[in-house]
Amino acid sequence: MDEARGETQLDRAFMALADPARRRIIARLSRGPATVNELAEPFEISKQAVSKHIQVLEQAELVTRTRDAQRRPVHLNPARLEALTAWIDRYRLVREEQFRSLDAVLQNQAARSGPQAKDPS
């Protein structure tokens, strides 16, 4: 069950990040918490639309909200981003190892073929 939940959360996170507006919200939150009004400023969409984007990010556990008197700042969830990075890194490392193996094979073949024939000019 934990693996299925992890896959579901991974799907939600990547679907949430597929939208450019939500990626811009994440980028803004990387500089610090902000209210919905502050997050809505650079967008030419309604605050209600920004709130819906934030809800999607919350469902994906990429952001959280807290209450500070009358303010409800939105915070980036660095642990969730770290989990996404770890998932990506796992596959990146596999691919890098494959490229290193290919490089070794190509270098071995180049060494066996010996020096190239000199140009007679």
N, C-alpha and C positions, 0 to 999 in steps of 0.2 A: 504493500500500500504506500509506503514512503517513496518508493521509486516512481510510482504512478503520480503521486502528488508532486514530486520533483519535476517530472516531465510536464505536468500541467502548468506549474509555475514558470518553468522555462519557456513554454509556449506563450503564456500570457506576457512575460517580460519582452520577448522578441516581437510579439504582435504590437505591444505598447510602443516599443522603440521604432517600429516601422513607420510611424507617423512623424513627419518633419516638425510639426508644432510641438509634439511631446518631446522630441529630441532637444528642441530649443528650450523647453521648460527645464529639462534635466541639466542642460548646459548652464542655464541661469542659476539653478539651485546648487550647482557645483561651487558657486562663489559665496553661497550662504543662504539661509532660510529667507523666504519671501511670502507675502500675503498673495491672495488671488488677485487683488487689485494691482499689486506690483508686477505680478507675473503677466497680467493682461496688457500692461502698458505697450509693449512693442508689437502686439498683434492687432490686426484689423478685423478681429472677431469679437463677439460679445463676451462679457465676463462669464455669462452662463456657459458658453462654449468652452472657455478656458477651464471652468469648474468641471465640466464633463471630461476634459482631457486629464485633469488631475485625478478624477475618480478612476479612470482607466489605469493611471500610473499607481494609484493606491491599491487597486485590485491585483496589480502585478507585483506589489510590495516594493516598488522602486522609490516611493515617497511615503512620508507619514505626515500627519497633521497634529499639532499640539494646540493647546489653548493658553494664551498669555493675556489675561484680563479680557479685553474686547477683541483682541487680535487672535487669528487662527493661522499662524504661520505654517507653511509647507516646508518640509525638510527632506533632503535627499537621504535615502537609506543606503549608506555606503556598504553595508554588509551584503545587501542584495546585489549591488553592482560587482562586488568582489566575487560573489558566487558565479555571476555570468562570465566574468573575466577568467575565473578558474576553469569553467567549462570550455571556453574558447581556447585557452592555453593548452588544455589537454590535447586537443586536435592539432593545434599549431605545432606542438612539440613532436607529435608523430610525423607530421609532414616534414618538418625540418630534419628529422632523422632519416627519412627517405631521401631527401635531397643530399644529405651528407654521404649516404651510401652510393648514390648515383655519382657524385663527385669523385669518390674513391675509385669506382669502376672506370670512369673516364680517364682519371689520372694514371691508373694502372695500364690501360690500353695505350695511352700516349707514350708512356715509358717503354712499353714493349715494342712499339713501332719504331723506336730509335729516332735519331736525328732526321729531320726532313732533308730531302735532296736539295742541294744548293742550286740557286738560280744561276744559269750559265752566263748571264749578262755581265 
